């Protein structure tokens, strides 16, 4: 699984850094896109 790469702390940081500003502005697509990009960057590294 991905638990070693994506623990709760890291996922929380991804939400804060890549998604939260878009969510606050109700830009759902941008939030989802940012979250997927953040996950991808963390899994690849």
PQR file of N, CA, C, O and H, with PARSE charges and radii, in Angstrom:
ATOM      1  N   UNK A   1       0.806  -1.187   0.000 -0.4000 1.5000
ATOM      2  CA  UNK A   1       0.000   0.000   0.000 -0.0000 2.0000
ATOM      3  C   UNK A   1       0.850   1.253   0.000  0.5500 1.7000
ATOM      4  O   UNK A   1       2.075   1.211  -0.118 -0.5500 1.4000
ATOM      5  N   UNK A   2       0.176   2.331   0.132 -0.4000 1.5000
ATOM      6  CA  UNK A   2       0.828   3.641   0.103 -0.0000 2.0000
ATOM      7  C   UNK A   2       0.978   4.265   1.485  0.5500 1.7000
ATOM      8  O   UNK A   2       1.426   5.407   1.594 -0.5500 1.4000
ATOM      9  H   UNK A   2      -0.819   2.365   0.228  0.4000 1.0000
ATOM     10  N   UNK A   3       0.617   3.547   2.537 -0.4000 1.5000
ATOM     11  CA  UNK A   3       0.679   4.119   3.882 -0.0000 2.0000
ATOM     12  C   UNK A   3       2.069   4.630   4.231  0.5500 1.7000
ATOM     13  O   UNK A   3       2.188   5.650   4.911 -0.5500 1.4000
ATOM     14  H   UNK A   3       0.253   2.619   2.448  0.4000 1.0000
ATOM     15  N   UNK A   4       3.106   3.963   3.794 -0.4000 1.5000
ATOM     16  CA  UNK A   4       4.461   4.429   4.071 -0.0000 2.0000
ATOM     17  C   UNK A   4       4.786   5.727   3.361  0.5500 1.7000
ATOM     18  O   UNK A   4       5.519   6.563   3.891 -0.5500 1.4000
ATOM     19  H   UNK A   4       3.008   3.135   3.242  0.4000 1.0000
ATOM     20  N   UNK A   5       4.248   5.898   2.172 -0.4000 1.5000
ATOM     21  CA  UNK A   5       4.501   7.109   1.388 -0.0000 2.0000
ATOM     22  C   UNK A   5       3.522   8.228   1.715  0.5500 1.7000
ATOM     23  O   UNK A   5       3.879   9.404   1.649 -0.5500 1.4000
ATOM     24  H   UNK A   5       3.654   5.219   1.742  0.4000 1.0000
ATOM     25  N   UNK A   6       2.296   7.872   2.067 -0.4000 1.5000
ATOM     26  CA  UNK A   6       1.246   8.869   2.287 -0.0000 2.0000
ATOM     27  C   UNK A   6       0.601   8.679   3.654  0.5500 1.7000
ATOM     28  O   UNK A   6      -0.557   8.273   3.753 -0.5500 1.4000
ATOM     29  H   UNK A   6       2.006   6.916   2.120  0.4000 1.0000
ATOM     30  N   UNK A   7       1.353   8.973   4.700 -0.4000 1.5000
ATOM     31  CA  UNK A   7       0.779   8.870   6.038 -0.0000 2.0000
ATOM     32  C   UNK A   7      -0.167  10.048   6.293  0.5500 1.7000
ATOM     33  O   UNK A   7      -0.252  10.964   5.475 -0.5500 1.4000
ATOM     34  H   UNK A   7       2.294   9.303   4.620  0.4000 1.0000
ATOM     35  N   UNK A   8      -0.868  10.025   7.411 -0.4000 1.5000
ATOM     36  CA  UNK A   8      -1.867  11.049   7.708 -0.0000 2.0000
ATOM     37  C   UNK A   8      -1.286  12.456   7.712  0.5500 1.7000
ATOM     38  O   UNK A   8      -1.919  13.387   7.214 -0.5500 1.4000
ATOM     39  H   UNK A   8      -0.798   9.280   8.076  0.4000 1.0000
ATOM     40  N   UNK A   9      -0.106  12.620   8.260 -0.4000 1.5000
ATOM     41  CA  UNK A   9       0.518  13.944   8.326 -0.0000 2.0000
ATOM     42  C   UNK A   9       0.815  14.481   6.932  0.5500 1.7000
ATOM     43  O   UNK A   9       0.580  15.655   6.650 -0.5500 1.4000
ATOM     44  H   UNK A   9       0.408  11.864   8.664  0.4000 1.0000
ATOM     45  N   UNK A  10       1.329  13.625   6.071 -0.4000 1.5000
ATOM     46  CA  UNK A  10       1.671  14.047   4.718 -0.0000 2.0000
ATOM     47  C   UNK A  10       0.414  14.394   3.917  0.5500 1.7000
ATOM     48  O   UNK A  10       0.403  15.375   3.174 -0.5500 1.4000
ATOM     49  H   UNK A  10       1.520  12.671   6.300  0.4000 1.0000
ATOM     50  N   UNK A  11      -0.637  13.597   4.068 -0.4000 1.5000
ATOM     51  CA  UNK A  11      -1.891  13.877   3.364 -0.0000 2.0000
ATOM     52  C   UNK A  11      -2.493  15.187   3.876  0.5500 1.7000
ATOM     53  O   UNK A  11      -3.034  15.967   3.092 -0.5500 1.4000
ATOM     54  H   UNK A  11      -0.628  12.800   4.672  0.4000 1.0000
ATOM     55  N   UNK A  12      -2.401  15.432   5.172 -0.4000 1.5000
ATOM     56  CA  UNK A  12      -2.875  16.697   5.722 -0.0000 2.0000
ATOM     57  C   UNK A  12      -2.132  17.878   5.138  0.5500 1.7000
ATOM     58  O   UNK A  12      -2.729  18.914   4.845 -0.5500 1.4000
ATOM     59  H   UNK A  12      -1.961  14.799   5.809  0.4000 1.0000
ATOM     60  N   UNK A  13      -0.830  17.723   4.969 -0.4000 1.5000
ATOM     61  CA  UNK A  13      -0.032  18.789   4.371 -0.0000 2.0000
ATOM     62  C   UNK A  13      -0.423  19.002   2.909  0.5500 1.7000
ATOM     63  O   UNK A  13      -0.492  20.141   2.447 -0.5500 1.4000
ATOM     64  H   UNK A  13      -0.346  16.881   5.207  0.4000 1.0000
ATOM     65  N   UNK A  14      -0.675  17.926   2.186 -0.4000 1.5000
ATOM     66  CA  UNK A  14      -1.105  18.038   0.787 -0.0000 2.0000
ATOM     67  C   UNK A  14      -2.421  18.806   0.707  0.5500 1.7000
ATOM     68  O   UNK A  14      -2.582  19.682  -0.142 -0.5500 1.4000
ATOM     69  H   UNK A  14      -0.618  17.001   2.562  0.4000 1.0000
ATOM     70  N   UNK A  15      -3.354  18.481   1.584 -0.4000 1.5000
ATOM     71  CA  UNK A  15      -4.635  19.193   1.601 -0.0000 2.0000
ATOM     72  C   UNK A  15      -4.409  20.670   1.864  0.5500 1.7000
ATOM     73  O   UNK A  15      -4.964  21.517   1.164 -0.5500 1.4000
ATOM     74  H   UNK A  15      -3.224  17.769   2.275  0.4000 1.0000
ATOM     75  N   UNK A  16      -3.600  20.988   2.867 -0.4000 1.5000
ATOM     76  CA  UNK A  16      -3.336  22.388   3.206 -0.0000 2.0000
ATOM     77  C   UNK A  16      -2.639  23.134   2.073  0.5500 1.7000
ATOM     78  O   UNK A  16      -3.016  24.261   1.749 -0.5500 1.4000
ATOM     79  H   UNK A  16      -3.150  20.300   3.436  0.4000 1.0000
ATOM     80  N   UNK A  17      -1.628  22.517   1.470 -0.4000 1.5000
ATOM     81  CA  UNK A  17      -0.808  23.200   0.470 -0.0000 2.0000
ATOM     82  C   UNK A  17      -1.435  23.243  -0.919  0.5500 1.7000
ATOM     83  O   UNK A  17      -1.285  24.233  -1.635 -0.5500 1.4000
ATOM     84  H   UNK A  17      -1.321  21.602   1.733  0.4000 1.0000
ATOM     85  N   UNK A  18      -2.134  22.184  -1.304 -0.4000 1.5000
ATOM     86  CA  UNK A  18      -2.588  22.064  -2.688 -0.0000 2.0000
ATOM     87  C   UNK A  18      -4.089  22.245  -2.879  0.5500 1.7000
ATOM     88  O   UNK A  18      -4.540  22.470  -4.002 -0.5500 1.4000
ATOM     89  H   UNK A  18      -2.256  21.380  -0.723  0.4000 1.0000
ATOM     90  N   UNK A  19      -4.868  22.152  -1.809 -0.4000 1.5000
ATOM     91  CA  UNK A  19      -6.319  22.128  -1.981 -0.0000 2.0000
ATOM     92  C   UNK A  19      -7.080  23.217  -1.236  0.5500 1.7000
ATOM     93  O   UNK A  19      -8.074  23.731  -1.750 -0.5500 1.4000
ATOM     94  H   UNK A  19      -4.502  21.969  -0.897  0.4000 1.0000
ATOM     95  N   UNK A  20      -6.641  23.576  -0.049 -0.4000 1.5000
ATOM     96  CA  UNK A  20      -7.456  24.387   0.848 -0.0000 2.0000
ATOM     97  C   UNK A  20      -7.859  25.744   0.278  0.5500 1.7000
ATOM     98  O   UNK A  20      -9.004  26.162   0.446 -0.5500 1.4000
ATOM     99  H   UNK A  20      -5.834  23.158   0.369  0.4000 1.0000
ATOM    100  N   UNK A  21      -6.953  26.431  -0.384 -0.4000 1.5000
ATOM    101  CA  UNK A  21      -7.307  27.755  -0.910 -0.0000 2.0000
ATOM    102  C   UNK A  21      -8.411  27.648  -1.958  0.5500 1.7000
ATOM    103  O   UNK A  21      -9.310  28.488  -1.996 -0.5500 1.4000
ATOM    104  H   UNK A  21      -6.022  26.092  -0.521  0.4000 1.0000
ATOM    105  N   UNK A  22      -8.353  26.632  -2.803 -0.4000 1.5000
ATOM    106  CA  UNK A  22      -9.407  26.437  -3.805 -0.0000 2.0000
ATOM    107  C   UNK A  22     -10.723  26.036  -3.147  0.5500 1.7000
ATOM    108  O   UNK A  22     -11.787  26.490  -3.569 -0.5500 1.4000
ATOM    109  H   UNK A  22      -7.622  25.949  -2.773  0.4000 1.0000
ATOM    110  N   UNK A  23     -10.664  25.197  -2.126 -0.4000 1.5000
ATOM    111  CA  UNK A  23     -11.885  24.796  -1.431 -0.0000 2.0000
ATOM    112  C   UNK A  23     -12.565  25.992  -0.773  0.5500 1.7000
ATOM    113  O   UNK A  23     -13.791  26.094  -0.785 -0.5500 1.4000
ATOM    114  H   UNK A  23      -9.800  24.828  -1.783  0.4000 1.0000
ATOM    115  N   UNK A  24     -11.779  26.889  -0.203 -0.4000 1.5000
ATOM    116  CA  UNK A  24     -12.348  28.078   0.439 -0.0000 2.0000
ATOM    117  C   UNK A  24     -13.062  28.972  -0.560  0.5500 1.7000
ATOM    118  O   UNK A  24     -13.983  29.702  -0.194 -0.5500 1.4000
ATOM    119  H   UNK A  24     -10.783  26.805  -0.193  0.4000 1.0000
ATOM    120  N   UNK A  25     -12.643  28.920  -1.824 -0.4000 1.5000
ATOM    121  CA  UNK A  25     -13.261  29.723  -2.883 -0.0000 2.0000
ATOM    122  C   UNK A  25     -14.305  28.927  -3.671  0.5500 1.7000
ATOM    123  O   UNK A  25     -14.791  29.391  -4.702 -0.5500 1.4000
ATOM    124  H   UNK A  25     -11.894  28.327  -2.122  0.4000 1.0000
ATOM    125  N   UNK A  26     -14.649  27.731  -3.186 -0.4000 1.5000
ATOM    126  CA  UNK A  26     -15.609  26.834  -3.848 -0.0000 2.0000
ATOM    127  C   UNK A  26     -15.198  26.477  -5.267  0.5500 1.7000
ATOM    128  O   UNK A  26     -16.048  26.287  -6.137 -0.5500 1.4000
ATOM    129  H   UNK A  26     -14.254  27.354  -2.348  0.4000 1.0000
ATOM    130  N   UNK A  27     -13.908  26.387  -5.498 -0.4000 1.5000
ATOM    131  CA  UNK A  27     -13.383  25.969  -6.799 -0.0000 2.0000
ATOM    132  C   UNK A  27     -13.052  24.485  -6.699  0.5500 1.7000
ATOM    133  O   UNK A  27     -11.896  24.099  -6.521 -0.5500 1.4000
ATOM    134  H   UNK A  27     -13.217  26.542  -4.791  0.4000 1.0000
ATOM    135  N   UNK A  28     -14.089  23.663  -6.818 -0.4000 1.5000
ATOM    136  CA  UNK A  28     -13.982  22.232  -6.553 -0.0000 2.0000
ATOM    137  C   UNK A  28     -13.032  21.533  -7.511  0.5500 1.7000
ATOM    138  O   UNK A  28     -12.213  20.718  -7.088 -0.5500 1.4000
ATOM    139  H   UNK A  28     -15.028  23.977  -6.963  0.4000 1.0000
ATOM    140  N   UNK A  29     -13.135  21.845  -8.800 -0.4000 1.5000
ATOM    141  CA  UNK A  29     -12.252  21.195  -9.770 -0.0000 2.0000
ATOM    142  C   UNK A  29     -10.796  21.526  -9.472  0.5500 1.7000
ATOM    143  O   UNK A  29      -9.944  20.637  -9.488 -0.5500 1.4000
ATOM    144  H   UNK A  29     -13.800  22.507  -9.143  0.4000 1.0000
ATOM    145  N   UNK A  30     -10.501  22.792  -9.203 -0.4000 1.5000
ATOM    146  CA  UNK A  30      -9.125  23.198  -8.910 -0.0000 2.0000
ATOM    147  C   UNK A  30      -8.602  22.506  -7.656  0.5500 1.7000
ATOM    148  O   UNK A  30      -7.434  22.123  -7.596 -0.5500 1.4000
ATOM    149  H   UNK A  30     -11.193  23.514  -9.190  0.4000 1.0000
ATOM    150  N   UNK A  31      -9.465  22.347  -6.658 -0.4000 1.5000
ATOM    151  CA  UNK A  31      -9.058  21.666  -5.426 -0.0000 2.0000
ATOM    152  C   UNK A  31      -8.732  20.203  -5.703  0.5500 1.7000
ATOM    153  O   UNK A  31      -7.717  19.689  -5.235 -0.5500 1.4000
ATOM    154  H   UNK A  31     -10.414  22.659  -6.707  0.4000 1.0000
ATOM    155  N   UNK A  32      -9.590  19.540  -6.461 -0.4000 1.5000
ATOM    156  CA  UNK A  32      -9.350  18.135  -6.787 -0.0000 2.0000
ATOM    157  C   UNK A  32      -8.094  17.975  -7.630  0.5500 1.7000
ATOM    158  O   UNK A  32      -7.288  17.077  -7.387 -0.5500 1.4000
ATOM    159  H   UNK A  32     -10.415  19.958  -6.842  0.4000 1.0000
ATOM    160  N   UNK A  33      -7.931  18.836  -8.608 -0.4000 1.5000
ATOM    161  CA  UNK A  33      -6.749  18.794  -9.468 -0.0000 2.0000
ATOM    162  C   UNK A  33      -5.478  19.018  -8.648  0.5500 1.7000
ATOM    163  O   UNK A  33      -4.487  18.310  -8.826 -0.5500 1.4000
ATOM    164  H   UNK A  33      -8.586  19.565  -8.805  0.4000 1.0000
ATOM    165  N   UNK A  34      -5.511  19.994  -7.760 -0.4000 1.5000
ATOM    166  CA  UNK A  34      -4.359  20.258  -6.907 -0.0000 2.0000
ATOM    167  C   UNK A  34      -4.054  19.093  -5.989  0.5500 1.7000
ATOM    168  O   UNK A  34      -2.889  18.757  -5.777 -0.5500 1.4000
ATOM    169  H   UNK A  34      -6.316  20.569  -7.616  0.4000 1.0000
ATOM    170  N   UNK A  35      -5.092  18.473  -5.441 -0.4000 1.5000
ATOM    171  CA  UNK A  35      -4.887  17.325  -4.570 -0.0000 2.0000
ATOM    172  C   UNK A  35      -4.262  16.145  -5.296  0.5500 1.7000
ATOM    173  O   UNK A  35      -3.360  15.491  -4.773 -0.5500 1.4000
ATOM    174  H   UNK A  35      -6.038  18.747  -5.613  0.4000 1.0000
ATOM    175  N   UNK A  36      -4.746  15.875  -6.501 -0.4000 1.5000
ATOM    176  CA  UNK A  36      -4.180  14.774  -7.290 -0.0000 2.0000
ATOM    177  C   UNK A  36      -2.726  15.069  -7.634  0.5500 1.7000
ATOM    178  O   UNK A  36      -1.876  14.184  -7.549 -0.5500 1.4000
ATOM    179  H   UNK A  36      -5.480  16.405  -6.926  0.4000 1.0000
ATOM    180  N   UNK A  37      -2.438  16.303  -8.020 -0.4000 1.5000
ATOM    181  CA  UNK A  37      -1.053  16.681  -8.322 -0.0000 2.0000
ATOM    182  C   UNK A  37      -0.166  16.547  -7.089  0.5500 1.7000
ATOM    183  O   UNK A  37       0.962  16.062  -7.187 -0.5500 1.4000
ATOM    184  H   UNK A  37      -3.129  17.023  -8.089  0.4000 1.0000
ATOM    185  N   UNK A  38      -0.661  16.968  -5.939 -0.4000 1.5000
ATOM    186  CA  UNK A  38       0.107  16.838  -4.706 -0.0000 2.0000
ATOM    187  C   UNK A  38       0.373  15.390  -4.339  0.5500 1.7000
ATOM    188  O   UNK A  38       1.477  15.047  -3.918 -0.5500 1.4000
ATOM    189  H   UNK A  38      -1.577  17.362  -5.860  0.4000 1.0000
ATOM    190  N   UNK A  39      -0.630  14.540  -4.496 -0.4000 1.5000
ATOM    191  CA  UNK A  39      -0.441  13.109  -4.234 -0.0000 2.0000
ATOM    192  C   UNK A  39       0.583  12.513  -5.182  0.5500 1.7000
ATOM    193  O   UNK A  39       1.467  11.761  -4.772 -0.5500 1.4000
ATOM    194  H   UNK A  39      -1.527  14.818  -4.838  0.4000 1.0000
ATOM    195  N   UNK A  40       0.454  12.857  -6.447 -0.4000 1.5000
ATOM    196  CA  UNK A  40       1.386  12.327  -7.450 -0.0000 2.0000
ATOM    197  C   UNK A  40       2.827  12.735  -7.140  0.5500 1.7000
ATOM    198  O   UNK A  40       3.739  11.912  -7.224 -0.5500 1.4000
ATOM    199  H   UNK A  40      -0.263  13.468  -6.781  0.4000 1.0000
ATOM    200  N   UNK A  41       3.026  13.980  -6.790 -0.4000 1.5000
ATOM    201  CA  UNK A  41       4.380  14.454  -6.474 -0.0000 2.0000
ATOM    202  C   UNK A  41       4.967  13.718  -5.277  0.5500 1.7000
ATOM    203  O   UNK A  41       6.160  13.413  -5.259 -0.5500 1.4000
ATOM    204  H   UNK A  41       2.284  14.648  -6.722  0.4000 1.0000
ATOM    205  N   UNK A  42       4.146  13.435  -4.291 -0.4000 1.5000
ATOM    206  CA  UNK A  42       4.644  12.764  -3.091 -0.0000 2.0000
ATOM    207  C   UNK A  42       4.878  11.278  -3.302  0.5500 1.7000
ATOM    208  O   UNK A  42       5.758  10.703  -2.661 -0.5500 1.4000
ATOM    209  H   UNK A  42       3.178  13.683  -4.306  0.4000 1.0000
ATOM    210  N   UNK A  43       4.129  10.651  -4.165 -0.4000 1.5000
ATOM    211  CA  UNK A  43       4.321   9.228  -4.434 -0.0000 2.0000
ATOM    212  C   UNK A  43       5.557   9.019  -5.295  0.5500 1.7000
ATOM    213  O   UNK A  43       6.290   8.049  -5.103 -0.5500 1.4000
ATOM    214  H   UNK A  43       3.414  11.118  -4.685  0.4000 1.0000
ATOM    215  N   UNK A  44       5.794   9.913  -6.237 -0.4000 1.5000
ATOM    216  CA  UNK A  44       6.948   9.778  -7.132 -0.0000 2.0000
ATOM    217  C   UNK A  44       8.267  10.058  -6.435  0.5500 1.7000
ATOM    218  O   UNK A  44       9.304   9.545  -6.854 -0.5500 1.4000
ATOM    219  H   UNK A  44       5.198  10.701  -6.393  0.4000 1.0000
ATOM    220  N   UNK A  45       8.248  10.859  -5.381 -0.4000 1.5000
ATOM    221  CA  UNK A  45       9.496  11.213  -4.687 -0.0000 2.0000
ATOM    222  C   UNK A  45       9.758  10.285  -3.594  0.5500 1.7000
ATOM    223  O   UNK A  45      10.762  10.421  -2.895 -0.5500 1.4000
ATOM    224  H   UNK A  45       7.405  11.276  -5.040  0.4000 1.0000
TER
END
